[in-house]
Amino acid sequence: MAKQRVLFCDRLRDLRKARGLSLRELSEILQTEHKVDISHTALAKWEKDVPERSPPRREFVAALCNLFNVEPSFLLDEIFSVGPAKKHTDGRFKDWQDVDLLSDERYQILLSIKQELLKAQDVETRSRNNGTGNT
C-alpha cells in the first residue's frame, strides 16, 4: 500500500492555520525573525496546489522549518515520498503524524501527559512483577 503524499501547499496551510497566523502575519514573522523576504501574496500562491510549481528555495524551507519546528522532509513530503510507505507509518505512529500541527503550549501538555502515562505504566509493571515474585 503506497503512502498518501501530502503536498507542500497543504502542509504549509495546515501549519500556518494551526498556529493561528494569517498570511500577512506569517510573512512578517519570516521577514523580521528569519530574514526571508516573502510577501503574503507569494505565500498565498505557495498554498495553492499548482502542479508545475517549482520547489521552494532552500532558505524559505529552512525558515519555515525553524519557525514551525519541523524537518524539511515533513514540509516537502511530496518530493521525498517515493515508493511504498515505511512500516513505521502504520498503526500507532500514523496517529501521531500531525503532532507538529500543535501549538508549543499544547505540545508541552501532550508531552507531560505522555510522561505521566509512562510513569503509571512503569508503576503498574513493577507492582505486577513484585506481586508475582519477579523483581
GUSE-387487 format. One record per residue: y, x, z of N, C-alpha, C, O in turn; residue in three letters. Coordinates in nm, 3 decimals, always signed. Layout:
<nodes>
     n_Y     n_X     n_Z    ca_Y    ca_X    ca_Z     c_Y     c_X     c_Z     o_Y     o_X     o_Z res
       Y       X       Z       Y       X       Z       Y       X       Z       Y       X       Z ALA
...
</nodes>
This chain:
<nodes>
     n_Y     n_X     n_Z    ca_Y    ca_X    ca_Z     c_Y     c_X     c_Z     o_Y     o_X     o_Z res
  -0.118  +0.085  +0.000  +0.000  +0.000  +0.000  +0.124  +0.089  +0.000  +0.139  +0.172  +0.090 MET
  +0.210  +0.075  -0.096  +0.329  +0.158  -0.109  +0.437  +0.115  -0.010  +0.450  -0.003  +0.024 ALA
  +0.511  +0.212  +0.034  +0.620  +0.187  +0.128  +0.734  +0.114  +0.058  +0.771  +0.149  -0.055 LYS
  +0.789  +0.015  +0.124  +0.906  -0.056  +0.073  +1.025  +0.038  +0.085  +1.059  +0.082  +0.195 GLN
  +1.089  +0.068  -0.025  +1.205  +0.158  -0.023  +1.329  +0.082  +0.020  +1.351  -0.033  -0.019 ARG
  +1.409  +0.148  +0.102  +1.535  +0.089  +0.146  +1.646  +0.165  +0.075  +1.655  +0.287  +0.085 VAL
  +1.728  +0.093  +0.003  +1.834  +0.154  -0.074  +1.945  +0.208  +0.014  +1.972  +0.156  +0.122 LEU
  +2.010  +0.314  -0.034  +2.123  +0.374  +0.036  +2.230  +0.269  +0.066  +2.284  +0.265  +0.177 PHE
  +2.260  +0.184  -0.031  +2.364  +0.082  -0.011  +2.329  -0.010  +0.105  +2.417  -0.048  +0.183 CYS
  +2.202  -0.046  +0.119  +2.159  -0.133  +0.229  +2.166  -0.060  +0.363  +2.212  -0.117  +0.463 ASP
  +2.121  +0.064  +0.365  +2.127  +0.143  +0.490  +2.271  +0.158  +0.536  +2.302  +0.137  +0.653 ARG
  +2.359  +0.195  +0.443  +2.500  +0.216  +0.478  +2.562  +0.087  +0.532  +2.628  +0.089  +0.636 LEU
  +2.541  -0.022  +0.464  +2.596  -0.151  +0.508  +2.541  -0.190  +0.645  +2.616  -0.234  +0.732 ARG
  +2.409  -0.175  +0.665  +2.347  -0.212  +0.792  +2.399  -0.126  +0.907  +2.427  -0.177  +1.016 ASP
  +2.412  +0.004  +0.884  +2.463  +0.093  +0.988  +2.608  +0.060  +1.023  +2.644  +0.055  +1.141 LEU
  +2.689  +0.038  +0.922  +2.830  +0.004  +0.944  +2.843  -0.125  +1.022  +2.920  -0.133  +1.118 ARG
  +2.770  -0.228  +0.981  +2.778  -0.357  +1.048  +2.722  -0.352  +1.190  +2.773  -0.418  +1.280 LYS
  +2.616  -0.273  +1.209  +2.559  -0.260  +1.343  +2.658  -0.199  +1.441  +2.656  -0.230  +1.560 ALA
  +2.744  -0.114  +1.392  +2.849  -0.055  +1.475  +2.974  -0.141  +1.482  +3.070  -0.107  +1.552 ARG
  +2.975  -0.252  +1.409  +3.088  -0.343  +1.411  +3.212  -0.288  +1.342  +3.324  -0.319  +1.381 GLY
  +3.190  -0.205  +1.240  +3.301  -0.143  +1.170  +3.332  -0.214  +1.039  +3.241  -0.256  +0.967 LEU
  +3.459  -0.228  +1.009  +3.499  -0.276  +0.878  +3.495  -0.157  +0.782  +3.481  -0.042  +0.826 SER
  +3.506  -0.184  +0.654  +3.510  -0.075  +0.556  +3.631  +0.016  +0.582  +3.621  +0.138  +0.572 LEU
  +3.745  -0.044  +0.615  +3.865  +0.034  +0.645  +3.846  +0.122  +0.767  +3.883  +0.240  +0.767 ARG
  +3.786  +0.066  +0.872  +3.763  +0.144  +0.995  +3.668  +0.261  +0.968  +3.692  +0.372  +1.015 GLU
  +3.563  +0.235  +0.893  +3.470  +0.342  +0.860  +3.539  +0.451  +0.780  +3.519  +0.570  +0.805 LEU
  +3.619  +0.410  +0.684  +3.694  +0.506  +0.603  +3.786  +0.592  +0.691  +3.792  +0.714  +0.674 SER
  +3.856  +0.528  +0.783  +3.947  +0.602  +0.872  +3.872  +0.701  +0.961  +3.917  +0.814  +0.980 GLU
  +3.759  +0.658  +1.016  +3.678  +0.747  +1.101  +3.629  +0.867  +1.021  +3.637  +0.981  +1.068 ILE
  +3.579  +0.841  +0.900  +3.529  +0.951  +0.817  +3.641  +1.048  +0.782  +3.619  +1.169  +0.777 LEU
  +3.760  +0.995  +0.757  +3.873  +1.081  +0.720  +3.925  +1.160  +0.841  +3.949  +1.281  +0.829 GLN
  +3.943  +1.095  +0.954  +4.005  +1.162  +1.068  +3.908  +1.246  +1.148  +3.940  +1.359  +1.185 THR
  +3.791  +1.194  +1.175  +3.697  +1.264  +1.262  +3.601  +1.356  +1.188  +3.553  +1.455  +1.243 GLU
  +3.573  +1.324  +1.062  +3.472  +1.401  +0.988  +3.529  +1.471  +0.865  +3.455  +1.535  +0.790 HIS
  +3.659  +1.458  +0.844  +3.730  +1.529  +0.736  +3.670  +1.504  +0.598  +3.665  +1.595  +0.515 LYS
  +3.625  +1.382  +0.575  +3.572  +1.342  +0.444  +3.668  +1.239  +0.387  +3.690  +1.133  +0.445 VAL
  +3.725  +1.270  +0.274  +3.824  +1.183  +0.213  +3.756  +1.077  +0.127  +3.715  +1.104  +0.014 ASP
  +3.744  +0.957  +0.183  +3.684  +0.847  +0.109  +3.757  +0.718  +0.146  +3.780  +0.691  +0.264 ILE
  +3.793  +0.641  +0.047  +3.868  +0.517  +0.070  +3.772  +0.403  +0.103  +3.651  +0.412  +0.080 SER
  +3.828  +0.298  +0.158  +3.746  +0.181  +0.189  +3.694  +0.114  +0.061  +3.587  +0.054  +0.062 HIS
  +3.769  +0.125  -0.047  +3.722  +0.067  -0.173  +3.604  +0.148  -0.229  +3.511  +0.091  -0.288 THR
  +3.608  +0.277  -0.211  +3.495  +0.361  -0.253  +3.371  +0.328  -0.169  +3.260  +0.321  -0.221 ALA
  +3.392  +0.306  -0.039  +3.280  +0.268  +0.048  +3.221  +0.134  +0.004  +3.099  +0.117  +0.002 LEU
  +3.309  +0.041  -0.032  +3.261  -0.090  -0.080  +3.173  -0.072  -0.203  +3.072  -0.141  -0.218 ALA
  +3.211  +0.020  -0.291  +3.129  +0.046  -0.410  +2.995  +0.108  -0.372  +2.893  +0.077  -0.433 LYS
  +2.995  +0.195  -0.269  +2.869  +0.257  -0.224  +2.775  +0.152  -0.165  +2.653  +0.170  -0.168 TRP
  +2.831  +0.044  -0.112  +2.748  -0.060  -0.052  +2.693  -0.159  -0.154  +2.618  -0.250  -0.118 GLU
  +2.729  -0.143  -0.280  +2.676  -0.228  -0.385  +2.556  -0.159  -0.449  +2.553  -0.037  -0.465 LYS
  +2.458  -0.240  -0.485  +2.337  -0.187  -0.550  +2.364  -0.168  -0.699  +2.355  -0.262  -0.777 ASP
  +2.396  -0.045  -0.736  +2.422  -0.011  -0.875  +2.319  +0.095  -0.916  +2.330  +0.210  -0.875 VAL
  +2.219  +0.056  -0.997  +2.109  +0.147  -1.029  +2.152  +0.280  -1.091  +2.090  +0.383  -1.062 PRO
  +2.254  +0.281  -1.174  +2.292  +0.406  -1.240  +2.383  +0.494  -1.154  +2.427  +0.600  -1.198 GLU
  +2.412  +0.450  -1.033  +2.500  +0.525  -0.942  +2.435  +0.660  -0.909  +2.314  +0.668  -0.885 ARG
  +2.516  +0.764  -0.908  +2.464  +0.896  -0.872  +2.456  +0.907  -0.721  +2.525  +0.835  -0.650 SER
  +2.372  +0.996  -0.670  +2.359  +1.012  -0.524  +2.493  +1.056  -0.463  +2.573  +1.122  -0.530 PRO
  +2.516  +1.019  -0.338  +2.641  +1.060  -0.273  +2.648  +1.211  -0.257  +2.546  +1.279  -0.249 PRO
  +2.772  +1.262  -0.252  +2.791  +1.406  -0.232  +2.738  +1.448  -0.095  +2.735  +1.369  -0.001 ARG
  +2.699  +1.572  -0.088  +2.640  +1.627  +0.033  +2.729  +1.611  +0.156  +2.681  +1.574  +0.263 ARG
  +2.859  +1.638  +0.142  +2.948  +1.629  +0.258  +2.964  +1.485  +0.306  +2.985  +1.460  +0.425 GLU
  +2.953  +1.390  +0.214  +2.960  +1.250  +0.251  +2.836  +1.210  +0.332  +2.847  +1.144  +0.435 PHE
  +2.719  +1.251  +0.284  +2.594  +1.222  +0.354  +2.596  +1.288  +0.493  +2.556  +1.226  +0.591 VAL
  +2.641  +1.412  +0.500  +2.646  +1.483  +0.628  +2.738  +1.412  +0.727  +2.703  +1.398  +0.845 ALA
  +2.853  +1.367  +0.681  +2.947  +1.297  +0.769  +2.886  +1.166  +0.820  +2.898  +1.133  +0.938 ALA
  +2.821  +1.091  +0.731  +2.758  +0.966  +0.772  +2.645  +0.991  +0.871  +2.629  +0.917  +0.968 LEU
  +2.567  +1.095  +0.846  +2.456  +1.128  +0.937  +2.510  +1.165  +1.076  +2.454  +1.123  +1.177 CYS
  +2.616  +1.242  +1.079  +2.676  +1.277  +1.208  +2.732  +1.154  +1.278  +2.712  +1.136  +1.398 ASN
  +2.802  +1.071  +1.204  +2.863  +0.952  +1.262  +2.759  +0.856  +1.317  +2.772  +0.807  +1.430 LEU
  +2.655  +0.828  +1.239  +2.556  +0.729  +1.278  +2.433  +0.790  +1.347  +2.341  +0.718  +1.385 PHE
  +2.433  +0.921  +1.363  +2.323  +0.992  +1.430  +2.188  +0.961  +1.365  +2.092  +0.922  +1.432 ASN
  +2.181  +0.980  +1.234  +2.058  +0.960  +1.159  +2.031  +1.082  +1.072  +2.120  +1.164  +1.048 VAL
  +1.910  +1.095  +1.025  +1.870  +1.203  +0.935  +1.907  +1.165  +0.792  +1.912  +1.047  +0.758 GLU
  +1.934  +1.264  +0.707  +1.964  +1.234  +0.567  +1.854  +1.153  +0.499  +1.882  +1.067  +0.416 PRO
  +1.729  +1.181  +0.532  +1.619  +1.108  +0.470  +1.621  +0.960  +0.506  +1.572  +0.877  +0.429 SER
  +1.678  +0.925  +0.622  +1.690  +0.784  +0.660  +1.791  +0.715  +0.569  +1.767  +0.604  +0.522 PHE
  +1.904  +0.781  +0.545  +2.006  +0.724  +0.458  +1.961  +0.719  +0.312  +1.988  +0.623  +0.240 LEU
  +1.894  +0.824  +0.270  +1.857  +0.837  +0.129  +1.710  +0.806  +0.106  +1.643  +0.871  +0.026 LEU
  +1.661  +0.707  +0.177  +1.520  +0.668  +0.170  +1.473  +0.648  +0.027  +1.362  +0.686  -0.008 ASP
  +1.558  +0.588  -0.056  +1.518  +0.560  -0.194  +1.492  +0.687  -0.273  +1.413  +0.686  -0.368 GLU
  +1.557  +0.797  -0.235  +1.538  +0.924  -0.304  +1.416  +0.998  -0.249  +1.338  +1.055  -0.324 ILE
  +1.402  +0.997  -0.115  +1.296  +1.073  -0.050  +1.163  +1.001  -0.047  +1.060  +1.065  -0.025 PHE
  +1.160  +0.870  -0.068  +1.036  +0.794  -0.062  +0.966  +0.795  -0.196  +1.009  +0.730  -0.291 SER
  +0.861  +0.869  -0.202  +0.778  +0.870  -0.322  +0.633  +0.861  -0.278  +0.593  +0.920  -0.178 VAL
  +0.557  +0.787  -0.352  +0.417  +0.773  -0.319  +0.394  +0.674  -0.206  +0.485  +0.603  -0.165 GLY
  +0.270  +0.670  -0.156  +0.235  +0.572  -0.054  +0.300  +0.605  +0.081  +0.340  +0.718  +0.108 PRO
  +0.309  +0.504  +0.162  +0.366  +0.521  +0.295  +0.276  +0.609  +0.380  +0.154  +0.609  +0.365 ALA
  +0.337  +0.684  +0.467  +0.260  +0.766  +0.559  +0.202  +0.676  +0.667  +0.252  +0.566  +0.692 LYS
  +0.097  +0.723  +0.730  +0.027  +0.643  +0.829  +0.118  +0.601  +0.944  +0.102  +0.491  +0.997 LYS
  +0.214  +0.686  +0.984  +0.298  +0.654  +1.100  +0.394  +0.538  +1.076  +0.460  +0.493  +1.170 HIS
  +0.405  +0.489  +0.953  +0.494  +0.375  +0.928  +0.422  +0.243  +0.951  +0.483  +0.136  +0.941 THR
  +0.295  +0.249  +0.983  +0.219  +0.129  +1.011  +0.218  +0.102  +1.161  +0.251  +0.189  +1.241 ASP
  +0.182  -0.017  +1.197  +0.162  -0.051  +1.337  +0.289  -0.047  +1.419  +0.394  -0.094  +1.376 GLY
  +0.279  +0.011  +1.537  +0.389  +0.013  +1.632  +0.513  +0.085  +1.579  +0.626  +0.041  +1.604 ARG
  +0.494  +0.194  +1.509  +0.608  +0.271  +1.460  +0.695  +0.190  +1.365  +0.817  +0.205  +1.362 PHE
  +0.632  +0.105  +1.287  +0.707  +0.023  +1.192  +0.807  -0.067  +1.264  +0.916  -0.094  +1.213 LYS
  +0.768  -0.113  +1.383  +0.857  -0.200  +1.461  +0.982  -0.128  +1.509  +1.080  -0.194  +1.545 ASP
  +0.982  +0.005  +1.511  +1.094  +0.082  +1.566  +1.177  +0.152  +1.460  +1.266  +0.230  +1.495 TRP
  +1.152  +0.127  +1.333  +1.224  +0.196  +1.227  +1.373  +0.166  +1.226  +1.452  +0.249  +1.179 GLN
  +1.414  +0.052  +1.276  +1.555  +0.016  +1.273  +1.629  +0.045  +1.403  +1.741  -0.003  +1.423 ASP
  +1.569  +0.122  +1.492  +1.631  +0.156  +1.621  +1.765  +0.227  +1.600  +1.853  +0.216  +1.685 VAL
  +1.781  +0.298  +1.491  +1.907  +0.368  +1.464  +2.023  +0.272  +1.440  +2.139  +0.314  +1.440 ASP
  +1.994  +0.146  +1.421  +2.100  +0.049  +1.400  +2.166  +0.004  +1.531  +2.271  -0.060  +1.529 LEU
  +2.103  +0.038  +1.644  +2.160  +0.001  +1.773  +2.284  +0.083  +1.804  +2.297  +0.198  +1.762 LEU
  +2.374  +0.022  +1.879  +2.490  +0.098  +1.928  +2.440  +0.203  +2.027  +2.328  +0.192  +2.077 SER
  +2.520  +0.303  +2.056  +2.481  +0.407  +2.150  +2.448  +0.347  +2.287  +2.351  +0.388  +2.351 ASP
  +2.527  +0.252  +2.330  +2.506  +0.189  +2.461  +2.371  +0.117  +2.466  +2.295  +0.133  +2.561 GLU
  +2.342  +0.039  +2.363  +2.216  -0.034  +2.361  +2.096  +0.059  +2.343  +1.988  +0.032  +2.394 ARG
  +2.115  +0.168  +2.271  +2.009  +0.267  +2.255  +1.975  +0.329  +2.391  +1.858  +0.348  +2.423 TYR
  +2.078  +0.361  +2.471  +2.055  +0.416  +2.605  +1.983  +0.316  +2.695  +1.897  +0.355  +2.774 GLN
  +2.016  +0.189  +2.683  +1.948  +0.085  +2.760  +1.801  +0.080  +2.720  +1.713  +0.072  +2.806 ILE
  +1.775  +0.086  +2.590  +1.638  +0.085  +2.540  +1.560  +0.205  +2.593  +1.444  +0.191  +2.632 LEU
  +1.623  +0.322  +2.594  +1.556  +0.442  +2.647  +1.522  +0.427  +2.795  +1.413  +0.466  +2.837 LEU
  +1.614  +0.370  +2.874  +1.585  +0.354  +3.017  +1.474  +0.252  +3.040  +1.393  +0.269  +3.131 SER
  +1.470  +0.147  +2.959  +1.360  +0.050  +2.970  +1.228  +0.119  +2.937  +1.128  +0.099  +3.007 ILE
  +1.228  +0.199  +2.831  +1.106  +0.272  +2.793  +1.059  +0.362  +2.906  +0.940  +0.365  +2.937 LYS
  +1.151  +0.436  +2.967  +1.116  +0.526  +3.076  +1.057  +0.450  +3.195  +0.960  +0.495  +3.256 GLN
  +1.116  +0.336  +3.227  +1.064  +0.255  +3.338  +0.924  +0.202  +3.307  +0.838  +0.203  +3.395 GLU
  +0.902  +0.158  +3.185  +0.769  +0.109  +3.147  +0.665  +0.221  +3.152  +0.552  +0.199  +3.196 LEU
  +0.702  +0.340  +3.107  +0.608  +0.453  +3.112  +0.578  +0.493  +3.257  +0.464  +0.527  +3.289 LEU
  +0.679  +0.489  +3.343  +0.656  +0.517  +3.486  +0.560  +0.416  +3.546  +0.466  +0.452  +3.618 LYS
  +0.583  +0.288  +3.515  +0.496  +0.182  +3.568  +0.353  +0.199  +3.518  +0.258  +0.179  +3.594 ALA
  +0.338  +0.237  +3.392  +0.204  +0.258  +3.338  +0.137  +0.376  +3.405  +0.017  +0.371  +3.434 GLN
  +0.213  +0.482  +3.431  +0.159  +0.600  +3.498  +0.112  +0.564  +3.639  +0.006  +0.608  +3.682 ASP
  +0.192  +0.485  +3.711  +0.155  +0.442  +3.846  +0.028  +0.358  +3.841  -0.062  +0.377  +3.924 VAL
  +0.019  +0.266  +3.746  -0.100  +0.182  +3.733  -0.224  +0.266  +3.702  -0.331  +0.242  +3.757 GLU
  -0.208  +0.364  +3.614  -0.320  +0.450  +3.576  -0.368  +0.531  +3.696  -0.488  +0.540  +3.721 THR
  -0.273  +0.590  +3.772  -0.311  +0.668  +3.891  -0.375  +0.579  +3.995  -0.470  +0.620  +4.062 ARG
  -0.325  +0.458  +4.009  -0.380  +0.363  +4.107  -0.524  +0.327  +4.071  -0.611  +0.322  +4.157 SER
  -0.548  +0.301  +3.942  -0.684  +0.270  +3.897  -0.777  +0.388  +3.920  -0.890  +0.373  +3.968 ARG
  -0.728  +0.508  +3.884  -0.811  +0.627  +3.899  -0.842  +0.657  +4.046  -0.953  +0.698  +4.078 ASN
  -0.745  +0.636  +4.133  -0.769  +0.659  +4.277  -0.861  +0.554  +4.334  -0.939  +0.584  +4.425 ASN
  -0.855  +0.435  +4.285  -0.940  +0.326  +4.333  -1.085  +0.343  +4.293  -1.174  +0.293  +4.362 GLY
  -1.112  +0.413  +4.183  -1.248  +0.432  +4.135  -1.304  +0.568  +4.172  -1.417  +0.601  +4.136 THR
  -1.224  +0.647  +4.244  -1.270  +0.779  +4.284  -1.238  +0.888  +4.186  -1.273  +1.004  +4.210 GLY
  -1.172  +0.856  +4.073  -1.134  +0.957  +3.976  -0.994  +1.006  +4.009  -0.900  +0.926  +4.017 ASN
  -0.978  +1.135  +4.027  -0.846  +1.191  +4.054  -0.806  +1.292  +3.951  -0.698  +1.348  +3.959 THR
</nodes>
